[in-house]
Amino acid sequence: MDYNKTAKEILEHVGGSKNIASAAHCATRLRLVIADNSKTNKEVLENVEGVKGVFEASGQLQIILGTGTVNKVFDEFIKIAGITASTKEEAKQAATDKQSWFMRAIKLLGDIFVPIIPAIVASGFLMGIMNSLDFMNSNGFLHIDTHSSIYVFANLFSNIAYTFLQILIAFSAAKAFGANQYLGAVIGMIMIHPSLQNAYTVATEGVKQTQSVFGGLFHIDMVGYQGHVIPVIIAVWILSVLEKKLHKIVPEILDLFVTPLVSVFVTGYLTLSIVGPVFVWAENAVLGLIQWMLTLPLGLGSLLMGSLYAPTVVTGIHQMYTAIDIGQLAKYGVTYWLPLASAANVAQGAAALAVGVKSKDKKIKSLALPSSLSAFMGITEPAIFGVNLRFFKPFIAGCIGGGCGALYASLAHLGAKGTGVTGIFGILLCLNQPLQYLIEMIISVGVAFVISFVIYTDKKAETQTTGNIEATAIENTDIAADTAKAEDSMETENTTNPEVSENAVDSVSEEVLYSPVKGRVVPLSEVADETFAGELLGTTIAVEPEDGKVTAPCDGEITNIFETGHAVCLTTKTGGELLIHIGIDTVKMDGTGFVKKVADGDQVKAGDVLVEVDLDAVKEAGHPATTMMILANADDFSEVEKAEPGEVTSTDEVCRLVK
């Protein structure tokens, strides 16, 4: 492969060096921040030699080149463009700066809420279970001892995340704003202090106490902020501004005492006296507007939002919806937004299912069918990015199905008692109206499946040759990236190493690969990254790890371990070119939580520890810990057998290679 030629063509089709705000790369992708996106030509870029896919994410144009190729192309790229390489943090900041204030605000909400979703899901599920048990017990379907410790404790635990939600939000927001997280938690505690009247009692008991502020300038209600989201976030932002300013001006000898004291007191006073009351009013106005829209005559508002929900997932705006759910739960006791989201999600799954059923292409079937199952469980990215958007018509079918399901939900006044779970299991949050929820699902799935099945057709495949590379391309899609026999090998210097020499490689005709981590092999449809889920980089095995030890899947040579430690390239005895990628988007962690145990050129045996990773750090950073083992040159083998999903250890076979 001519890396210089590839770099020149990429530069030409992204608008030249003047159109590049920042350039960096990770283990598999060239990550560019483009000044003017209108000057880029994605369709032409996808046909450049070595390019396996092109997409935009997080404000970056990401060009998939594969391991061993991306670094060589990148070196040529910055040389030709006359620019300097950016650090990953600089690239991330450049991408953020380029985004509009609205998208930055959406991303911020995602950074705040994504880390606390597991806590919300846990409480939401338990609330659904307890609601169903209460319903069945009170109607004679079951006879449960409501005084047993299991029942009493479960009832106690079920709403705990919602009871202290403001503390969770404040702690997470402090991290997003760069403030001390424990001071952020204190602000959250202040806002739901037991001395303040619980906000949930105001509707029935009225305001019991007021307090004059600013020397009697005006009075405020001494009411807590249970169920409110925006006031907490604004309060923590104020805390972060004060704390950072004080760190700069307070002498170091006094900083430990003065900064926390002043930051918390000033923020607390401003929050209870001004910020809280103002933003409670603003938050209620927004919720009222959304509720008005969702209750438009004949369900037209819900029809519109159900149809547009999937496009907002594509743009990333959906990250703000947890805040809407929480606000509606606090104000109405249920959220009308979650059923709408469920309808949209299962509709995209049904559209992908129709593609899988109708398509004659085995590769499309193998991607569409598991992706649809994932969407039925509430995880839509594989179905949307891996299938529906590629062919576009199924995506539109999914949007129509989602709108129809949401329309029915509005007419039936369907509301959920919790949030965090959509799709099939969302029924546990709607056990007060289970029949209506099922009908909504049937409508969404039925409409989306039928429309998608009718309008989808396989594209005529044609063979194209680029240089010495032959690939099967499907017109108007990037499926070609999946099947291209790209010569982007990791180019190991085998002739200089007797253990992995050319003769040694030729002499081995069959090889077993073991799992690089202990955990559970999962279907690719459950992988939250379209590049890995679509096997754009090669034959992929994904494992959800249980511990932080990443081991060699076989004997071989380390050809490249990335500086950040999140990815390792290894050449096997049979000549297999492996990429072990730890987590998704973990390149953004800049090596935090990763300890490298090997170096480039090291000879390793199966089971040798390559990297030790702090899984808690990965999860706290908001990244999935899913670890991928990718065979980049599967076409060099006559047979590649992958293990079925299930529990594995580092001594369990997950792949077999036959020359």
N, C-alpha and C positions, 0 to 999 in steps of 0.2 A: 504494500500500500504506500502511495506517495503522500506522506503526511503534510508536506509543504503545499501540495496541490489542494488537498482537502481543506487546509487552513485558509488558503487564498479564496476558495469558493465560499466557505462559510463567511469570511469577512465581507466578501462582495455582496452576499445575499442578506446580510444584516444591516446594510447601509453604510459600510465603511467604518474606518476607525473613529471618525468624528461623531458617529452615532452610538458609540460604546461608552457608557458611564462607568462601568466596572466589569472586570473579567476575572473569574476564578474557576476552579474545577474541583470535583470530588472524585470518588472512586470510579464513577461511570459516566459522569455528565459534565459537559462544558456549561458553566453557569454565567450567563451574560445579563447585565442590566442595560437595557436599550433606552436611549434618550427618546427616540421617536419610533414607536412600534409600526407605524404605517409604512416605514421604509424597509421592513423585513418581509421576506417572502418564504413562508413556512413550507409551502408545497415544493418549491425548488430545493430548499434546504434538505428536505427529507430524501431527495434523490441524489444528494452529494455522496460520493463514495465513502463508506464507513459509517455514515449517519444512520442510526437505527430508529430514530424517532425524535420529534420536536414538539414541545408543549410549553405553556407558560404556567408558572406557579410561584406564589409568594413574590410577585413583582419581578421574577427572573425569567429570561428565555433559556430553557434548559434543553440542550442538544445532547442526545444520548449517543455515546460513541463506544462505550464498553471499556473494560479494564485493559490496561496496557496500551490502549490506543489513545485514550483521552489525554493522558499526560504528554504524549509525543505531539499530538495535534495542538495542544495548548501551548507548548513551547514554541512551535512554529507560528502559532496564531499571534502571540504577543510580540514576537520578533517582527513579523510582517506589519502588524498594526502600529508598531512603534509605541506601545503602551507598557505599563508595568503591571505585573500580576498583583491582584488585590488579595488580601487575606480574606478568609471566609467571613469574618466579622465585618470587614469593610464592605464586602459584596452584599451581605445581609442588610447593612445600614443603608447602602446606596439604593437597594431595592425598596426598602421602607420609605426613604426620602422621596422616591419617585412616585409612590402611590399617592392618591388623593387623600385629603383629610378624612373623608368618609371611610375609605378602605382601611386607613390606619386605625380608625376608631373601631371598625369591625374586627380587625386583627387583634386589637387590644382586648376586646371583649372575649375573643377566642382564647387568648393567652390567659385570661383570668378564669374563665369557666371550664375550659377543657380539663385542667388538673383536678377539679373538684367533682367532675361528672361521676366517677366511681362511687363517691359517697352519696350523691343524689340518687343514683341508680339503686344502690343497696337499700336506701330508705324507701324509695318508690316501690320497688318490688315487694318489700316486706309489708308496706301499707296495703298494697293490692291483695296480698295473701290474707292479711288480717281482715280486710273488708269482706273478702269472699267467705272466710270462716264465720264472721259475724252474721252475714246474710244467711248462710246455710244453717247456722245454729238457731237463729231466731225464727226460721221458717220450718224447722223440724227435720231438715234433711240430714243433719248431724246432731250429735249430743256431745258437746265439749264442756269439760270442766273449766269454766272461765276463771277459777281461783287457783288453778295449778301454776306452779312456778314457770313452766315453759310458756304458757299462754300469757301470764302477767308480764314476764320479761320481754317476750316478743312484742307485745303491745307497747311496752315502754321503749323498746329500741326502734320501733317502726318509723317514728317521726323525728328521730333525734337529729338527723342532718338538716331538717327544715327548722327545727326549734332553734338551733344555733348556726343557721346558715350564714348570718351576717359575719360571724367570726371566720368561717371558712372563706367567704368572699374577700374579707379584709386581708386575711393572711396571703391569699393568692394574689390579690391586687397589689399588695406591697412588693411582692417579687416582681410583678410586671412593671411597676413604676421605679424599681430600684431602691426601695426603702427597706428599712429593717422590718422583717416579716413579723417579728414578735411585737413590735410597736404597732404594726398594722392590726394584729389580732387584738391588742388592747383597745384600739379605736372601735373595732367591731363589738367588743364587750361593752364599751361605754354606751353604744347605741341600743343595746338590749338589756341594759342594767336592770336588775329586779326593782330598783327604786323608781323606775319609770313605769307608768301604766302600760300593760301589755296592749299593743295596738289592736289585737284581735277582739278585745273586750269593749272597745270604744263604741262600736255599732249598737251594742245592747245596753251599755252602762253610761255612755256619754263620757266626756272629758272630766276627770275628777279633780285635777289640779293644774294651775297655770303658774308661770314664773316670769317676773319682770327681768329684762336683760338690758345691758348697756345703760345702767343707771336709771332704769325706769322708762327708757325710750319706748319700749313696747313689751308686750307679754307673749310668751309662747306656751303651747300646750306641753305639759310634762308627760309625753307619750313616747313609747319606744318605737323602734323601726323594724319590728317583726314583719317579714314579708316584703320588705323594700330592698331594692338592688342598687339603683343609680345613686342615691344619697351616700351609700357606703363607699362606692367607688370614688366619688368626688371627694369625700372626706379623706380617704387614703392618699389620693393625689395631692391634696393640700399638705398632708403629713410629709409626703416625699419631698415636696418643694422646700418646706421648712427645714427638714432634717438635713438635706444636702447643703442648704445655705448656711445653716449653723455649723456644720462640720468644717466649713471654709473659714468662718470668722471667729469661732470660739477657740481659745488657746487649748492646745492638746491636753494639758494637765487638767482642764476643767471639762473637756468635751464629753467624757463618759457620764458626767452628772448633769451638766447643763442641757446638752442637746436632747436627750430623751425627755427630760422634765418639761422643757419649754415646748418641744414639738407636740407632745401628747396634750398638754394643757391648752395651748392655743388652738390646736386642731379640734379638740373636744368642745371647747367653748364656741368656736365658730360653727361647728357642726350642729350643735343643739340649738343655737340661737338663730342662725341664718341659713346655712347650707341645707340642713335637714328639711325645715319647713318649705323652702323654695323648691327643692328638687322632689319632694314628695308630691307637691302640687303638679310639677311638670311630669313626673312619672305617671300619676293618675290620669293626666290629660292624654298622654300617649296611649295608655292602656284603654282609656275610654274610646279613643279614635279607632284603635284596632278592633275593639269589641263592636263598635258601631259598624265598621266595615264587614265584620264577620256575621253580623245580624241584618244585613241589607235584605230587603224583601226578596223572596224566592231563593234565598241562599246565593245570590249573585256574587257577593263579596268572597265567600268561601270558595266558590267555583273558580274565581280569578286567582286567589292565593294558592289553592291546591294545584292549579295549572302551572303557576310560576315557582312553586317550591323547588323543584328539581333544578331549574336554571340558577336559583340562588345558591344551591349546593356547588354548582360549577364555579361560581364566582367567589365562593367563600363567605357570602353574607349570612349563610345559615348559622354561623357560629354565634350570632347574637340571639338566636331563638330561645336558648335556655333562660335568658333574662325575661323574655315574654312569658314563658311558662310559669316561672316563679312568681312573677307579678300577678298573673291571673289567678294562680292558686291562692295567693294571699287575699286578693280582692273578692273573688267569686267562689272560692272553695274548690273549684275545678279549673282545669285549663282546657280551653276549646281549641288551642293551637296544636296540641299533641295528636289528637285524632286526624287533623288535617295533614300533619307530617307523616303519620302512618299511612294514610291513603296514598300520598305521593310516593313514598318509599316502595310499598308493595307493587304499585303500578309500574315503576321502573323495573322491578324484578319480573313482573309478568311480561313486559315488553321484551326483556332479554330472554325469558323462557321461550317465547314464541320464535325468536331467532334461532335458538338452539334446537327447537323441535323441527322447524322448517328447513333449516340450512342443510345442504348436502356435504358441506365442508367439515371434515372431522375436527380440524383445529378450531374452527369457529364454535362447533358444538361443545368441545371440551372446555372452552372458555365461557360460553354463554350459560350453560346449564348450572355449573356451580356458582357463577356470579349471580344468577337469579335467586338461588337459595340464600345467598348472603343478603341480598336485598330484602327478601321476605323476613329476615331476622333483624332488619333495620340498618344494615351496613350497605349503602348503595354505591360507594365509589367504584368497586370493581365492575358492577353492571353499567353504571353511567359512563365511566371513562373507558372501560375495556371493551364494551359492546355497543351500547346504544348511541353514544355520540359518534362513534366511528362510522356508523351507517345512517345516522341522523334521523331517519324515518321512525325507527323504534323509539328514539328519545321523544319525538313529538307524540307518538302513541302513548308513551308513559305519562307525559304531561296531561294529555286529554283524560286518561284514566284516573289520574290523581285528582283532577278537577271535578270529575263526576262523583268520585267517592267523597270528596270534601263537601260537595253540594248536598249530598244525602246527610252527611254528619251535621251540617248546619240546620237542615230541616228537622232532623231528629233531636236537635239540641244535645248532641253527644259531647260529654266532657270527661276528662280523665282526672283521677284523684291524685296523681303524681306525675313526675316527668322523668326523662332520661332513657326510656325504652320505647321504641316504636316497632312497627311490624307485627308479626304473629304474637310475640310475647307482650305486646302493648295491651292485650286484652286484660292482663292482670291489673292494669291501672284503670280499667273501665268495667269492673265487675258489677257496678251499679247499673250498667246498661250493656250487658254482654251481647244480647241479640242484635242491638243496633250496631255494635262494633263489628260483629261478624258480617252483617249486611253491608256495611261500609267496605270491608275487605273484599267481599264477593263482587261488589260493583266495580271497585278499582281494578281488581285483577281481571275480571271478565272483559271490561271495556278495553283495557290496555292490551290484553292478550289478543283479542279478536282483531283490533285495528292493526297491531304490529304484524300479526300473522298474514293479514290480507295485503299490506303494503310492502312488506319486506321481500326482497328477492336477492339471491346470491349474485354478486357481480361476476362477470365473465373474467376468468383468470387468464393471464397471458404471461408468457415467459419473456423476460428481458435480460439483457446482458450488459453489465457495466464493467468494462475492462475485462479482467479474468474472472469476475464474480458472476455466477448465474443465480438468479432468484426468481421466485414466483411472486408476482405482484398482483394485487387486487385493486382495480381502478378506484380512485377517489377514497381510499382508506389507507391506513398505515399498517395493515396486516402484513405488508411486505417486510416490515421491520421484524416481524416474528419469524419469517421463514427464510430471510436472506442468509446466504452462506457467506457471511462477511469475514474477510481475512483480517480480523482485529485481534490476533493472538497476543499473548503476553510476552512473546519473544524472549524466552529464556536462553541463556548461553549454555545449552546442554553439552556442547562439545568440550567445555572446559571442566566439566564435572563428571567423573567416572560413574558416580552413583545414578545420575540421571542422563547418561549419555545417549546418543542416538541409537546405538546398538542395544542398550538396556531397554529403551522404550520399545524398540521393534521386537524384542524378545518376549515381552509381556503382552498377551492377547486378551486377558480378562482381568478385571480388577473390581474389588468391593470397596464402596465408600460407606463409612460409618457416619452417624450423626455428629455434627460438630458441637452440639450442646445436648444436655439432658432436658427433656421436655416433651412436647407434643407436636408431631407433624400435623400441619393444618392444610386444608385445601387452599389453593392459590386465590380462590375467590374471597377468602377471608383476609388477604393481605391488603393493607390500606395504602397501597402505592401501585398506580397503574403500570408502571414500568416493570415491576417485579411480578405483579399479578398476570400481566400479559406475556411474560417470559420474553420480553424484548431483548434481553441480554443473553439469553440461552436457557437451556433446560434448568428449571428452578425447583428446589425443595425448600419449603419454609417450615421453621420450627419455632414454636413459642417456648422460650427457655425458662427453666425452673431455677437455675443457678447461674452464676456469672463466669463459669469456666468454659472458654471456647477452645476446643481441642482439634488437632489435625485429624481429618477424616480418613487419612491413609498415609502411607509413606510417600515422601516427595521432597521437593525443594521450595523454599519460600522465595518467590520471585519478586514480591513487593509487599511490604507491610506499610500501610499509610501512616503518615506522621501522627494523625489523630488517633490511630489505633482502632478505628471503627470498621476497617476493611482489610482483608488479607488475601493476597493472590498466591496460589500454590500450583506447581506442576506435578502431576502424578507420574507413577512409573509407566503407565500406558500412554503418557503424553496428554492426559486430560488437563485442561486449563481451568482451574477452579477459582471462583471469587467467593469468599465468605464475607458477607455483609452483615454486620451486627446492628440490628435496629433499623428504623426508617427515619431518614433525615437526621441521623445522629452526627453527621458531618458538622452540623451547626453547634455541637457541643464543644468543638475545638479540642477534643482529647480529654475533657473532664470526665472522670469516672472510668477511663480506659487505661489499663496497664499492659504494655507490650512485653511479651516474654520471649520473642524471637526477633531476628533481624533479617534483612535481605540476604539471600544466599545460604541461609541455614538449612541443613538437612534435618528433616523431622521424621519421626515414626508415628504411626497411627496412635492417637491418644495423648500425644505430647501437647501440653498447654501452649496455645498461641497467644491468647489475650485473656486477661481477667477484667471483667466489666462489672461495675456497680449497677445492677439492674434498678435499684431504687432511684439512683441518680438519673437514669434514662427516663424512668416514668415521671419523676418530678419535673424533668425538663419538658414533659408533654409529648414524648416520642414513644411510639410502639416499640417494644423490645424484640419483635419478630426477627429472627436471624435466618438469612437466606444463604443457601449453598447453590451456586450457579455454575453449571458446566458451559463455558463459553464456546467450546468447539464440538458440540454434540454431533455435528455432521461428519466428524472424523471417525465416528464409531458406527459399526453396523447395528448395534443394539444398545439402548440405554433403558434400563428398567428402574422405575421409581417405586418406592414403598407406598403403601396406602396410608392415609391419615391414622394416627394413633400414638400412644405413649412410646417414647424411645429414650435410651441412654446413649452414652458415647461409645458403647460397644455393640449397638444395634445397627444392622445394615439398613441403609435407606436408599442406596442406589447401586446398580451393577453395570459396569461398562464392558462391552465386548467389541473388540476390534473388527 
